[in-house]
Amino acid sequence: MCNCDECEQWMQPYMDRVLTDAERAEAETHLNECTYCRKRYRFEEHLRQFVHQAVIEPMPVELKQKLADLRTPLM
Ligand SMILES: [Zn+2]
């Protein structure tokens, strides 16, 4: 039921928030159903927070995403 080899492929783009809405919905569904991937996702997320602490970002990714969403009213 769970093909976690595929998770490897969307895990990074999911965290980068570069997936389409449909892909992201699929990823979130899988994260809700798959304990292994949920643990893995949390681990990767924490790992990224450590990395991000050392990097000064001009704009938070969430804010960029919100601005991008506002620019696409046709969706
Ligand atoms: Zn999985």
N, CA, C, O and the ligand as a Tripos MOL2 file, in Angstrom:
@<TRIPOS>MOLECULE
protein
  301   299    76     0     0
PROTEIN
NO_CHARGES

@<TRIPOS>ATOM
      1 N           0.8380   -1.2020    0.0000 N.3       1 MET1
      2 CA          0.0000    0.0000    0.0000 C.3       1 MET1
      3 C           0.8760    1.2560    0.0000 C.2       1 MET1
      4 O           0.6080    2.2230   -0.7130 O.2       1 MET1
      5 N           1.9160    1.2130    0.8110 N.am      2 CYS2
      6 CA          2.8010    2.3690    0.8770 C.3       2 CYS2
      7 C           4.0610    2.1160    0.0660 C.2       2 CYS2
      8 O           4.8230    1.1890    0.3390 O.2       2 CYS2
      9 N           4.2590    2.9520   -0.9290 N.am      3 ASN3
     10 CA          5.4930    2.8500   -1.7060 C.3       3 ASN3
     11 C           6.4380    3.9650   -1.2650 C.2       3 ASN3
     12 O           6.4310    5.0630   -1.8220 O.2       3 ASN3
     13 N           7.2380    3.6650   -0.2680 N.am      4 CYS4
     14 CA          8.0460    4.7190    0.3380 C.3       4 CYS4
     15 C           9.2810    5.0940   -0.4860 C.2       4 CYS4
     16 O           9.9720    6.0610   -0.1650 O.2       4 CYS4
     17 N           9.5530    4.3380   -1.5330 N.am      5 ASP5
     18 CA         10.6010    4.7740   -2.4590 C.3       5 ASP5
     19 C          10.1720    6.0700   -3.1310 C.2       5 ASP5
     20 O          10.9890    6.9500   -3.4010 O.2       5 ASP5
     21 N           8.8700    6.1660   -3.3950 N.am      6 GLU6
     22 CA          8.3390    7.3800   -4.0090 C.3       6 GLU6
     23 C           8.4190    8.5630   -3.0550 C.2       6 GLU6
     24 O           8.6110    9.7040   -3.4760 O.2       6 GLU6
     25 N           8.2690    8.2800   -1.7700 N.am      7 CYS7
     26 CA          8.3350    9.3550   -0.7800 C.3       7 CYS7
     27 C           9.6710   10.0780   -0.8540 C.2       7 CYS7
     28 O           9.7510   11.2930   -0.6730 O.2       7 CYS7
     29 N          10.7120    9.3100   -1.1220 N.am      8 GLU8
     30 CA         12.0400    9.8990   -1.2420 C.3       8 GLU8
     31 C          12.0390   11.0010   -2.3020 C.2       8 GLU8
     32 O          12.7470   12.0010   -2.1850 O.2       8 GLU8
     33 N          11.2340   10.7930   -3.3250 N.am      9 GLN9
     34 CA         11.2490   11.7290   -4.4490 C.3       9 GLN9
     35 C          10.4980   13.0250   -4.1650 C.2       9 GLN9
     36 O          10.8900   14.0920   -4.6370 O.2       9 GLN9
     37 N           9.3930   12.9260   -3.3780 N.am     10 TRP10
     38 CA          8.6440   14.1600   -3.1390 C.3      10 TRP10
     39 C           8.9700   14.8250   -1.8150 C.2      10 TRP10
     40 O           8.5720   15.9650   -1.5750 O.2      10 TRP10
     41 N           9.6940   14.1190   -0.9540 N.am     11 MET11
     42 CA          9.9750   14.6690    0.3750 C.3      11 MET11
     43 C          10.6920   16.0190    0.3100 C.2      11 MET11
     44 O          10.2850   16.9780    0.9660 O.2      11 MET11
     45 N          11.7480   16.0840   -0.4780 N.am     12 GLN12
     46 CA         12.5180   17.3420   -0.5730 C.3      12 GLN12
     47 C          11.7160   18.4540   -1.2540 C.2      12 GLN12
     48 O          11.6050   19.5510   -0.7060 O.2      12 GLN12
     49 N          11.1560   18.1910   -2.4360 N.am     13 PRO13
     50 CA         10.3280   19.2360   -3.0650 C.3      13 PRO13
     51 C           9.1410   19.6420   -2.2050 C.2      13 PRO13
     52 O           8.7210   20.7990   -2.2360 O.2      13 PRO13
     53 N           8.5880   18.6920   -1.4270 N.am     14 TYR14
     54 CA          7.4820   19.0340   -0.5320 C.3      14 TYR14
     55 C           7.9390   20.0660    0.4910 C.2      14 TYR14
     56 O           7.2360   21.0420    0.7520 O.2      14 TYR14
     57 N           9.1140   19.8520    1.0680 N.am     15 MET15
     58 CA          9.6220   20.7800    2.0730 C.3      15 MET15
     59 C          10.0460   22.1060    1.4420 C.2      15 MET15
     60 O          10.0170   23.1510    2.0910 O.2      15 MET15
     61 N          10.4360   22.0510    0.1850 N.am     16 ASP16
     62 CA         10.7840   23.2860   -0.5310 C.3      16 ASP16
     63 C           9.5400   24.0210   -1.0110 C.2      16 ASP16
     64 O           9.6170   25.1480   -1.5000 O.2      16 ASP16
     65 N           8.3800   23.3560   -0.8610 N.am     17 ARG17
     66 CA          7.0840   23.9060   -1.2930 C.3      17 ARG17
     67 C           7.0700   24.2130   -2.7790 C.2      17 ARG17
     68 O           6.5780   25.2570   -3.2060 O.2      17 ARG17
     69 N           7.6090   23.3020   -3.5510 N.am     18 VAL18
     70 CA          7.6120   23.4970   -5.0010 C.3      18 VAL18
     71 C           6.6750   22.5140   -5.7060 C.2      18 VAL18
     72 O           6.6380   22.4600   -6.9350 O.2      18 VAL18
     73 N           5.9200   21.7390   -4.9240 N.am     19 LEU19
     74 CA          4.9650   20.8120   -5.5320 C.3      19 LEU19
     75 C           3.7020   21.5600   -5.9670 C.2      19 LEU19
     76 O           3.3900   22.6310   -5.4460 O.2      19 LEU19
     77 N           2.9840   20.9790   -6.9280 N.am     20 THR20
     78 CA          1.6870   21.5430   -7.2990 C.3      20 THR20
     79 C           0.7010   21.2490   -6.1710 C.2      20 THR20
     80 O           0.9860   20.4380   -5.2900 O.2      20 THR20
     81 N          -0.4520   21.9050   -6.1980 N.am     21 ASP21
     82 CA         -1.4620   21.6850   -5.1540 C.3      21 ASP21
     83 C          -1.8550   20.2180   -5.0770 C.2      21 ASP21
     84 O          -2.0000   19.6610   -3.9890 O.2      21 ASP21
     85 N          -2.0250   19.5960   -6.2390 N.am     22 ALA22
     86 CA         -2.4360   18.1850   -6.2890 C.3      22 ALA22
     87 C          -1.3550   17.2930   -5.6940 C.2      22 ALA22
     88 O          -1.6460   16.3780   -4.9230 O.2      22 ALA22
     89 N          -0.1130   17.5660   -6.0550 N.am     23 GLU23
     90 CA          1.0040   16.7660   -5.5370 C.3      23 GLU23
     91 C           1.1470   16.9360   -4.0310 C.2      23 GLU23
     92 O           1.4260   15.9800   -3.3070 O.2      23 GLU23
     93 N           0.9530   18.1630   -3.5730 N.am     24 ARG24
     94 CA          1.0810   18.4440   -2.1510 C.3      24 ARG24
     95 C          -0.0290   17.7370   -1.3670 C.2      24 ARG24
     96 O           0.2070   17.1880   -0.2910 O.2      24 ARG24
     97 N          -1.2350   17.7620   -1.9230 N.am     25 ALA25
     98 CA         -2.3600   17.0740   -1.2800 C.3      25 ALA25
     99 C          -2.0630   15.5830   -1.1720 C.2      25 ALA25
    100 O          -2.3430   14.9590   -0.1490 O.2      25 ALA25
    101 N          -1.4960   15.0220   -2.2280 N.am     26 GLU26
    102 CA         -1.1310   13.6040   -2.2370 C.3      26 GLU26
    103 C          -0.0740   13.3260   -1.1700 C.2      26 GLU26
    104 O          -0.1550   12.3440   -0.4330 O.2      26 GLU26
    105 N           0.9110   14.2050   -1.1050 N.am     27 ALA27
    106 CA          1.9820   14.0440   -0.1230 C.3      27 ALA27
    107 C           1.4280   14.1140    1.2920 C.2      27 ALA27
    108 O           1.8150   13.3230    2.1520 O.2      27 ALA27
    109 N           0.5160   15.0670    1.5380 N.am     28 GLU28
    110 CA         -0.0520   15.2160    2.8780 C.3      28 GLU28
    111 C          -0.9110   14.0220    3.2540 C.2      28 GLU28
    112 O          -0.9020   13.5810    4.4030 O.2      28 GLU28
    113 N          -1.6520   13.5000    2.2890 N.am     29 THR29
    114 CA         -2.4400   12.2880    2.5350 C.3      29 THR29
    115 C          -1.5230   11.1570    2.9510 C.2      29 THR29
    116 O          -1.8090   10.4210    3.8950 O.2      29 THR29
    117 N          -0.4190   11.0270    2.2360 N.am     30 HIS30
    118 CA          0.5130    9.9610    2.5510 C.3      30 HIS30
    119 C           1.1500   10.1530    3.9240 C.2      30 HIS30
    120 O           1.3230    9.1930    4.6750 O.2      30 HIS30
    121 N           1.4930   11.3800    4.2420 N.am     31 LEU31
    122 CA          2.0860   11.6550    5.5530 C.3      31 LEU31
    123 C           1.1210   11.2980    6.6850 C.2      31 LEU31
    124 O           1.5420   10.8780    7.7630 O.2      31 LEU31
    125 N          -0.1760   11.4690    6.4280 N.am     32 ASN32
    126 CA         -1.1740   11.1280    7.4440 C.3      32 ASN32
    127 C          -1.3180    9.6260    7.6140 C.2      32 ASN32
    128 O          -1.6860    9.1460    8.6870 O.2      32 ASN32
    129 N          -1.0280    8.8880    6.5550 N.am     33 GLU33
    130 CA         -1.2730    7.4450    6.5750 C.3      33 GLU33
    131 C          -0.0220    6.6290    6.9060 C.2      33 GLU33
    132 O          -0.1160    5.4990    7.3840 O.2      33 GLU33
    133 N           1.1370    7.2080    6.6490 N.am     34 CYS34
    134 CA          2.3660    6.4300    6.7270 C.3      34 CYS34
    135 C           3.2380    6.9120    7.8870 C.2      34 CYS34
    136 O           3.8170    7.9970    7.8370 O.2      34 CYS34
    137 N           3.3180    6.0980    8.9160 N.am     35 THR35
    138 CA          4.0970    6.4570   10.1030 C.3      35 THR35
    139 C           5.5720    6.6580    9.7640 C.2      35 THR35
    140 O           6.2200    7.5790   10.2610 O.2      35 THR35
    141 N           6.0790    5.7900    8.9190 N.am     36 TYR36
    142 CA          7.4910    5.8730    8.5540 C.3      36 TYR36
    143 C           7.8100    7.2210    7.9220 C.2      36 TYR36
    144 O           8.7860    7.8740    8.2930 O.2      36 TYR36
    145 N           6.9830    7.6330    6.9690 N.am     37 CYS37
    146 CA          7.2440    8.8880    6.2620 C.3      37 CYS37
    147 C           7.0040   10.1010    7.1500 C.2      37 CYS37
    148 O           7.6670   11.1300    7.0140 O.2      37 CYS37
    149 N           6.0310    9.9590    8.0740 N.am     38 ARG38
    150 CA          5.7630   11.0680    8.9840 C.3      38 ARG38
    151 C           6.9790   11.3030    9.8870 C.2      38 ARG38
    152 O           7.3990   12.4410   10.0990 O.2      38 ARG38
    153 N           7.5290   10.2190   10.4070 N.am     39 LYS39
    154 CA          8.7250   10.3380   11.2420 C.3      39 LYS39
    155 C           9.8820   10.9180   10.4420 C.2      39 LYS39
    156 O          10.6130   11.7890   10.9130 O.2      39 LYS39
    157 N          10.0270   10.4240    9.2440 N.am     40 ARG40
    158 CA         11.0950   10.8710    8.3690 C.3      40 ARG40
    159 C          10.9460   12.3580    8.0350 C.2      40 ARG40
    160 O          11.9170   13.1150    8.0180 O.2      40 ARG40
    161 N           9.7060   12.7450    7.7720 N.am     41 TYR41
    162 CA          9.4330   14.1440    7.4430 C.3      41 TYR41
    163 C           9.7940   15.0510    8.6190 C.2      41 TYR41
    164 O          10.4300   16.0910    8.4480 O.2      41 TYR41
    165 N           9.3700   14.6320    9.8270 N.am     42 ARG42
    166 CA          9.6790   15.4410   11.0210 C.3      42 ARG42
    167 C          11.1790   15.5540   11.2240 C.2      42 ARG42
    168 O          11.6870   16.6170   11.5810 O.2      42 ARG42
    169 N          11.8860   14.4530   10.9950 N.am     43 PHE43
    170 CA         13.3330   14.4570   11.1390 C.3      43 PHE43
    171 C          13.9710   15.4330   10.1530 C.2      43 PHE43
    172 O          14.8190   16.2460   10.5200 O.2      43 PHE43
    173 N          13.5450   15.3340    8.8990 N.am     44 GLU44
    174 CA         14.0950   16.2150    7.8500 C.3      44 GLU44
    175 C          13.7850   17.6780    8.1570 C.2      44 GLU44
    176 O          14.5960   18.5750    7.9290 O.2      44 GLU44
    177 N          12.5680   17.8800    8.6860 N.am     45 GLU45
    178 CA         12.1420   19.2360    9.0080 C.3      45 GLU45
    179 C          13.0350   19.8350   10.0990 C.2      45 GLU45
    180 O          13.4550   20.9880   10.0020 O.2      45 GLU45
    181 N          13.3170   19.0520   11.1250 N.am     46 HIS46
    182 CA         14.1920   19.5200   12.1950 C.3      46 HIS46
    183 C          15.5990   19.7870   11.6630 C.2      46 HIS46
    184 O          16.2500   20.7680   12.0220 O.2      46 HIS46
    185 N          16.0350   18.8920   10.8080 N.am     47 LEU47
    186 CA         17.3490   19.0330   10.2000 C.3      47 LEU47
    187 C          17.4440   20.3710    9.4650 C.2      47 LEU47
    188 O          18.4390   21.0900    9.5580 O.2      47 LEU47
    189 N          16.3820   20.6720    8.7380 N.am     48 ARG48
    190 CA         16.3580   21.9300    7.9800 C.3      48 ARG48
    191 C          16.3720   23.1410    8.8780 C.2      48 ARG48
    192 O          16.9970   24.1520    8.5600 O.2      48 ARG48
    193 N          15.6730   23.0420   10.0200 N.am     49 GLN49
    194 CA         15.6460   24.1840   10.9310 C.3      49 GLN49
    195 C          17.0460   24.4960   11.4440 C.2      49 GLN49
    196 O          17.4200   25.6570   11.6120 O.2      49 GLN49
    197 N          17.8090   23.4370   11.6890 N.am     50 PHE50
    198 CA         19.1930   23.6550   12.1150 C.3      50 PHE50
    199 C          19.9950   24.3270   11.0070 C.2      50 PHE50
    200 O          20.7750   25.2470   11.2530 O.2      50 PHE50
    201 N          19.7900   23.8550    9.7970 N.am     51 VAL51
    202 CA         20.5130   24.4190    8.6580 C.3      51 VAL51
    203 C          20.1240   25.8760    8.4530 C.2      51 VAL51
    204 O          20.9710   26.7330    8.2000 O.2      51 VAL51
    205 N          18.8090   26.1410    8.5690 N.am     52 HIS52
    206 CA         18.3210   27.4970    8.3170 C.3      52 HIS52
    207 C          18.8120   28.5020    9.3470 C.2      52 HIS52
    208 O          18.9190   29.6930    9.0580 O.2      52 HIS52
    209 N          19.1090   28.0230   10.5400 N.am     53 GLN53
    210 CA         19.6080   28.9270   11.5720 C.3      53 GLN53
    211 C          20.9430   29.5330   11.1680 C.2      53 GLN53
    212 O          21.3080   30.6170   11.6240 O.2      53 GLN53
    213 N          21.6620   28.8290   10.3160 N.am     54 ALA54
    214 CA         22.9710   29.3020    9.8870 C.3      54 ALA54
    215 C          22.8910   30.1220    8.6070 C.2      54 ALA54
    216 O          23.8890   30.6790    8.1490 O.2      54 ALA54
    217 N          21.7040   30.1900    8.0420 N.am     55 VAL55
    218 CA         21.5330   30.8970    6.7720 C.3      55 VAL55
    219 C          20.5900   32.0780    6.9670 C.2      55 VAL55
    220 O          19.4930   31.9240    7.5020 O.2      55 VAL55
    221 N          21.0170   33.2360    6.5380 N.am     56 ILE56
    222 CA         20.1530   34.4130    6.6320 C.3      56 ILE56
    223 C          19.3210   34.5100    5.3560 C.2      56 ILE56
    224 O          19.8430   34.7250    4.2630 O.2      56 ILE56
    225 N          18.0110   34.3440    5.5310 N.am     57 GLU57
    226 CA         17.1230   34.3980    4.3780 C.3      57 GLU57
    227 C          16.4880   35.7850    4.2720 C.2      57 GLU57
    228 O          16.0340   36.3380    5.2730 O.2      57 GLU57
    229 N          16.4550   36.3390    3.0780 N.am     58 PRO58
    230 CA         15.8860   37.6680    2.8940 C.3      58 PRO58
    231 C          14.3800   37.6850    3.1540 C.2      58 PRO58
    232 O          13.8430   38.6800    3.6410 O.2      58 PRO58
    233 N          13.6970   36.5790    2.8280 N.am     59 MET59
    234 CA         12.2540   36.5190    3.0290 C.3      59 MET59
    235 C          11.8530   35.0900    3.3930 C.2      59 MET59
    236 O          12.3150   34.1400    2.7620 O.2      59 MET59
    237 N          10.9970   34.9310    4.4040 N.am     60 PRO60
    238 CA         10.5790   33.5690    4.7560 C.3      60 PRO60
    239 C           9.8560   32.8990    3.5920 C.2      60 PRO60
    240 O           9.1280   33.5500    2.8430 O.2      60 PRO60
    241 N          10.0660   31.5920    3.4490 N.am     61 VAL61
    242 CA          9.4540   30.8480    2.3560 C.3      61 VAL61
    243 C           7.9280   30.9470    2.4040 C.2      61 VAL61
    244 O           7.2690   31.0700    1.3710 O.2      61 VAL61
    245 N           7.3730   30.8910    3.6300 N.am     62 GLU62
    246 CA          5.9140   30.9610    3.7710 C.3      62 GLU62
    247 C           5.3690   32.2680    3.2180 C.2      62 GLU62
    248 O           4.3280   32.2980    2.5620 O.2      62 GLU62
    249 N           6.0890   33.3430    3.4960 N.am     63 LEU63
    250 CA          5.6560   34.6520    3.0260 C.3      63 LEU63
    251 C           5.7370   34.7220    1.5020 C.2      63 LEU63
    252 O           4.8370   35.2460    0.8450 O.2      63 LEU63
    253 N           6.8240   34.1900    0.9520 N.am     64 LYS64
    254 CA          6.9680   34.1350   -0.5010 C.3      64 LYS64
    255 C           5.8090   33.3830   -1.1280 C.2      64 LYS64
    256 O           5.2610   33.7920   -2.1520 O.2      64 LYS64
    257 N           5.4380   32.2540   -0.4830 N.am     65 GLN65
    258 CA          4.3550   31.4280   -0.9950 C.3      65 GLN65
    259 C           3.0330   32.1870   -0.9460 C.2      65 GLN65
    260 O           2.2390   32.1160   -1.8840 O.2      65 GLN65
    261 N           2.8020   32.9030    0.1310 N.am     66 LYS66
    262 CA          1.5700   33.6820    0.2530 C.3      66 LYS66
    263 C           1.4980   34.7340   -0.8340 C.2      66 LYS66
    264 O           0.4440   34.9350   -1.4370 O.2      66 LYS66
    265 N           2.6040   35.4050   -1.0900 N.am     67 LEU67
    266 CA          2.6500   36.4260   -2.1320 C.3      67 LEU67
    267 C           2.4110   35.7930   -3.4990 C.2      67 LEU67
    268 O           1.7130   36.3530   -4.3440 O.2      67 LEU67
    269 N           3.0000   34.6190   -3.7020 N.am     68 ALA68
    270 CA          2.8190   33.9150   -4.9720 C.3      68 ALA68
    271 C           1.3550   33.5290   -5.1560 C.2      68 ALA68
    272 O           0.8180   33.6180   -6.2600 O.2      68 ALA68
    273 N           0.7140   33.1000   -4.0720 N.am     69 ASP69
    274 CA         -0.6990   32.7180   -4.1340 C.3      69 ASP69
    275 C          -1.5670   33.9090   -4.5120 C.2      69 ASP69
    276 O          -2.5260   33.7740   -5.2730 O.2      69 ASP69
    277 N          -1.2260   35.0740   -3.9750 N.am     70 LEU70
    278 CA         -2.0080   36.2750   -4.2550 C.3      70 LEU70
    279 C          -1.9030   36.6850   -5.7160 C.2      70 LEU70
    280 O          -2.8010   37.3270   -6.2590 O.2      70 LEU70
    281 N          -0.7950   36.3060   -6.3450 N.am     71 ARG71
    282 CA         -0.5770   36.6940   -7.7350 C.3      71 ARG71
    283 C          -1.2560   35.7610   -8.7360 C.2      71 ARG71
    284 O          -1.2310   36.0260   -9.9380 O.2      71 ARG71
    285 N          -1.8620   34.6750   -8.2580 N.am     72 THR72
    286 CA         -2.4930   33.7360   -9.1820 C.3      72 THR72
    287 C          -3.9860   33.5880   -8.8870 C.2      72 THR72
    288 O          -4.4360   32.5440   -8.4140 O.2      72 THR72
    289 N          -4.7480   34.6530   -9.1750 N.am     73 PRO73
    290 CA         -6.1870   34.6280   -8.8840 C.3      73 PRO73
    291 C          -6.9710   33.6870   -9.8040 C.2      73 PRO73
    292 O          -8.1030   33.3240   -9.4870 O.2      73 PRO73
    293 N          -6.3850   33.2890  -10.9360 N.am     74 LEU74
    294 CA         -7.1010   32.4450  -11.8880 C.3      74 LEU74
    295 C          -7.2070   30.9990  -11.4300 C.2      74 LEU74
    296 O          -8.0160   30.2470  -11.9730 O.2      74 LEU74
    297 N          -6.4140   30.5880  -10.4450 N.am     75 MET75
    298 CA         -6.5180   29.2320   -9.9300 C.3      75 MET75
    299 C          -7.7460   29.1300   -9.0330 C.2      75 MET75
    300 O          -8.0260   28.0620   -8.4890 O.2      75 MET75
    301 ZN          5.5630    6.2420    3.0650 Zn       76 ZN76
@<TRIPOS>BOND
     1     1     2 1
     2     2     3 1
     3     3     4 2
     4     3     5 am
     5     5     6 1
     6     6     7 1
     7     7     8 2
     8     7     9 am
     9     9    10 1
    10    10    11 1
    11    11    12 2
    12    11    13 am
    13    13    14 1
    14    14    15 1
    15    15    16 2
    16    15    17 am
    17    17    18 1
    18    18    19 1
    19    19    20 2
    20    19    21 am
    21    21    22 1
    22    22    23 1
    23    23    24 2
    24    23    25 am
    25    25    26 1
    26    26    27 1
    27    27    28 2
    28    27    29 am
    29    29    30 1
    30    30    31 1
    31    31    32 2
    32    31    33 am
    33    33    34 1
    34    34    35 1
    35    35    36 2
    36    35    37 am
    37    37    38 1
    38    38    39 1
    39    39    40 2
    40    39    41 am
    41    41    42 1
    42    42    43 1
    43    43    44 2
    44    43    45 am
    45    45    46 1
    46    46    47 1
    47    47    48 2
    48    47    49 am
    49    49    50 1
    50    50    51 1
    51    51    52 2
    52    51    53 am
    53    53    54 1
    54    54    55 1
    55    55    56 2
    56    55    57 am
    57    57    58 1
    58    58    59 1
    59    59    60 2
    60    59    61 am
    61    61    62 1
    62    62    63 1
    63    63    64 2
    64    63    65 am
    65    65    66 1
    66    66    67 1
    67    67    68 2
    68    67    69 am
    69    69    70 1
    70    70    71 1
    71    71    72 2
    72    71    73 am
    73    73    74 1
    74    74    75 1
    75    75    76 2
    76    75    77 am
    77    77    78 1
    78    78    79 1
    79    79    80 2
    80    79    81 am
    81    81    82 1
    82    82    83 1
    83    83    84 2
    84    83    85 am
    85    85    86 1
    86    86    87 1
    87    87    88 2
    88    87    89 am
    89    89    90 1
    90    90    91 1
    91    91    92 2
    92    91    93 am
    93    93    94 1
    94    94    95 1
    95    95    96 2
    96    95    97 am
    97    97    98 1
    98    98    99 1
    99    99   100 2
   100    99   101 am
   101   101   102 1
   102   102   103 1
   103   103   104 2
   104   103   105 am
   105   105   106 1
   106   106   107 1
   107   107   108 2
   108   107   109 am
   109   109   110 1
   110   110   111 1
   111   111   112 2
   112   111   113 am
   113   113   114 1
   114   114   115 1
   115   115   116 2
   116   115   117 am
   117   117   118 1
   118   118   119 1
   119   119   120 2
   120   119   121 am
   121   121   122 1
   122   122   123 1
   123   123   124 2
   124   123   125 am
   125   125   126 1
   126   126   127 1
   127   127   128 2
   128   127   129 am
   129   129   130 1
   130   130   131 1
   131   131   132 2
   132   131   133 am
   133   133   134 1
   134   134   135 1
   135   135   136 2
   136   135   137 am
   137   137   138 1
   138   138   139 1
   139   139   140 2
   140   139   141 am
   141   141   142 1
   142   142   143 1
   143   143   144 2
   144   143   145 am
   145   145   146 1
   146   146   147 1
   147   147   148 2
   148   147   149 am
   149   149   150 1
   150   150   151 1
   151   151   152 2
   152   151   153 am
   153   153   154 1
   154   154   155 1
   155   155   156 2
   156   155   157 am
   157   157   158 1
   158   158   159 1
   159   159   160 2
   160   159   161 am
   161   161   162 1
   162   162   163 1
   163   163   164 2
   164   163   165 am
   165   165   166 1
   166   166   167 1
   167   167   168 2
   168   167   169 am
   169   169   170 1
   170   170   171 1
   171   171   172 2
   172   171   173 am
   173   173   174 1
   174   174   175 1
   175   175   176 2
   176   175   177 am
   177   177   178 1
   178   178   179 1
   179   179   180 2
   180   179   181 am
   181   181   182 1
   182   182   183 1
   183   183   184 2
   184   183   185 am
   185   185   186 1
   186   186   187 1
   187   187   188 2
   188   187   189 am
   189   189   190 1
   190   190   191 1
   191   191   192 2
   192   191   193 am
   193   193   194 1
   194   194   195 1
   195   195   196 2
   196   195   197 am
   197   197   198 1
   198   198   199 1
   199   199   200 2
   200   199   201 am
   201   201   202 1
   202   202   203 1
   203   203   204 2
   204   203   205 am
   205   205   206 1
   206   206   207 1
   207   207   208 2
   208   207   209 am
   209   209   210 1
   210   210   211 1
   211   211   212 2
   212   211   213 am
   213   213   214 1
   214   214   215 1
   215   215   216 2
   216   215   217 am
   217   217   218 1
   218   218   219 1
   219   219   220 2
   220   219   221 am
   221   221   222 1
   222   222   223 1
   223   223   224 2
   224   223   225 am
   225   225   226 1
   226   226   227 1
   227   227   228 2
   228   227   229 am
   229   229   230 1
   230   230   231 1
   231   231   232 2
   232   231   233 am
   233   233   234 1
   234   234   235 1
   235   235   236 2
   236   235   237 am
   237   237   238 1
   238   238   239 1
   239   239   240 2
   240   239   241 am
   241   241   242 1
   242   242   243 1
   243   243   244 2
   244   243   245 am
   245   245   246 1
   246   246   247 1
   247   247   248 2
   248   247   249 am
   249   249   250 1
   250   250   251 1
   251   251   252 2
   252   251   253 am
   253   253   254 1
   254   254   255 1
   255   255   256 2
   256   255   257 am
   257   257   258 1
   258   258   259 1
   259   259   260 2
   260   259   261 am
   261   261   262 1
   262   262   263 1
   263   263   264 2
   264   263   265 am
   265   265   266 1
   266   266   267 1
   267   267   268 2
   268   267   269 am
   269   269   270 1
   270   270   271 1
   271   271   272 2
   272   271   273 am
   273   273   274 1
   274   274   275 1
   275   275   276 2
   276   275   277 am
   277   277   278 1
   278   278   279 1
   279   279   280 2
   280   279   281 am
   281   281   282 1
   282   282   283 1
   283   283   284 2
   284   283   285 am
   285   285   286 1
   286   286   287 1
   287   287   288 2
   288   287   289 am
   289   289   290 1
   290   290   291 1
   291   291   292 2
   292   291   293 am
   293   293   294 1
   294   294   295 1
   295   295   296 2
   296   295   297 am
   297   297   298 1
   298   298   299 1
   299   299   300 2
@<TRIPOS>SUBSTRUCTURE
     1 MET1         2 RESIDUE 1 A MET
     2 CYS2         6 RESIDUE 1 A CYS
     3 ASN3        10 RESIDUE 1 A ASN
     4 CYS4        14 RESIDUE 1 A CYS
     5 ASP5        18 RESIDUE 1 A ASP
     6 GLU6        22 RESIDUE 1 A GLU
     7 CYS7        26 RESIDUE 1 A CYS
     8 GLU8        30 RESIDUE 1 A GLU
     9 GLN9        34 RESIDUE 1 A GLN
    10 TRP10       38 RESIDUE 1 A TRP
    11 MET11       42 RESIDUE 1 A MET
    12 GLN12       46 RESIDUE 1 A GLN
    13 PRO13       50 RESIDUE 1 A PRO
    14 TYR14       54 RESIDUE 1 A TYR
    15 MET15       58 RESIDUE 1 A MET
    16 ASP16       62 RESIDUE 1 A ASP
    17 ARG17       66 RESIDUE 1 A ARG
    18 VAL18       70 RESIDUE 1 A VAL
    19 LEU19       74 RESIDUE 1 A LEU
    20 THR20       78 RESIDUE 1 A THR
    21 ASP21       82 RESIDUE 1 A ASP
    22 ALA22       86 RESIDUE 1 A ALA
    23 GLU23       90 RESIDUE 1 A GLU
    24 ARG24       94 RESIDUE 1 A ARG
    25 ALA25       98 RESIDUE 1 A ALA
    26 GLU26      102 RESIDUE 1 A GLU
    27 ALA27      106 RESIDUE 1 A ALA
    28 GLU28      110 RESIDUE 1 A GLU
    29 THR29      114 RESIDUE 1 A THR
    30 HIS30      118 RESIDUE 1 A HIS
    31 LEU31      122 RESIDUE 1 A LEU
    32 ASN32      126 RESIDUE 1 A ASN
    33 GLU33      130 RESIDUE 1 A GLU
    34 CYS34      134 RESIDUE 1 A CYS
    35 THR35      138 RESIDUE 1 A THR
    36 TYR36      142 RESIDUE 1 A TYR
    37 CYS37      146 RESIDUE 1 A CYS
    38 ARG38      150 RESIDUE 1 A ARG
    39 LYS39      154 RESIDUE 1 A LYS
    40 ARG40      158 RESIDUE 1 A ARG
    41 TYR41      162 RESIDUE 1 A TYR
    42 ARG42      166 RESIDUE 1 A ARG
    43 PHE43      170 RESIDUE 1 A PHE
    44 GLU44      174 RESIDUE 1 A GLU
    45 GLU45      178 RESIDUE 1 A GLU
    46 HIS46      182 RESIDUE 1 A HIS
    47 LEU47      186 RESIDUE 1 A LEU
    48 ARG48      190 RESIDUE 1 A ARG
    49 GLN49      194 RESIDUE 1 A GLN
    50 PHE50      198 RESIDUE 1 A PHE
    51 VAL51      202 RESIDUE 1 A VAL
    52 HIS52      206 RESIDUE 1 A HIS
    53 GLN53      210 RESIDUE 1 A GLN
    54 ALA54      214 RESIDUE 1 A ALA
    55 VAL55      218 RESIDUE 1 A VAL
    56 ILE56      222 RESIDUE 1 A ILE
    57 GLU57      226 RESIDUE 1 A GLU
    58 PRO58      230 RESIDUE 1 A PRO
    59 MET59      234 RESIDUE 1 A MET
    60 PRO60      238 RESIDUE 1 A PRO
    61 VAL61      242 RESIDUE 1 A VAL
    62 GLU62      246 RESIDUE 1 A GLU
    63 LEU63      250 RESIDUE 1 A LEU
    64 LYS64      254 RESIDUE 1 A LYS
    65 GLN65      258 RESIDUE 1 A GLN
    66 LYS66      262 RESIDUE 1 A LYS
    67 LEU67      266 RESIDUE 1 A LEU
    68 ALA68      270 RESIDUE 1 A ALA
    69 ASP69      274 RESIDUE 1 A ASP
    70 LEU70      278 RESIDUE 1 A LEU
    71 ARG71      282 RESIDUE 1 A ARG
    72 THR72      286 RESIDUE 1 A THR
    73 PRO73      290 RESIDUE 1 A PRO
    74 LEU74      294 RESIDUE 1 A LEU
    75 MET75      298 RESIDUE 1 A MET
    76 ZN76       301 GROUP 0 **** ****
